Amino acid sequence: MTWRGDMWWRFAEPAYWWMSAMLALWLVFFLMLFVAEPLFLHRRMANSTTPERDFRTMVIVHRILSVFALATTLGAMAGAHGLI
């Protein structure tokens, strides 16, 4: 949509912070799903001597990313409706 609407300038505007946050969030999830997980996370979890600690760490990271995703979604909704 950004390309189709020629809205690249929005990434440079502070009022559209949520677009940069959304891009960063998608990039993090992309890297986790398609780079980190297949390359080393599966092997690390299979060979782990402390799987409980590794799982706890993954849950904490997931919760942090979920809070970031919620803030980004709320900011995008507010920005799309002109509230920000």
PyMOL commands that set and color helices and strands:
alter all, ss='L'
color gray80, all
select helices_A, chain A and resi 8-12+14-46+51-80
alter helices_A, ss='H'
color red, helices_A
deselect
rebuild
show_as cartoon
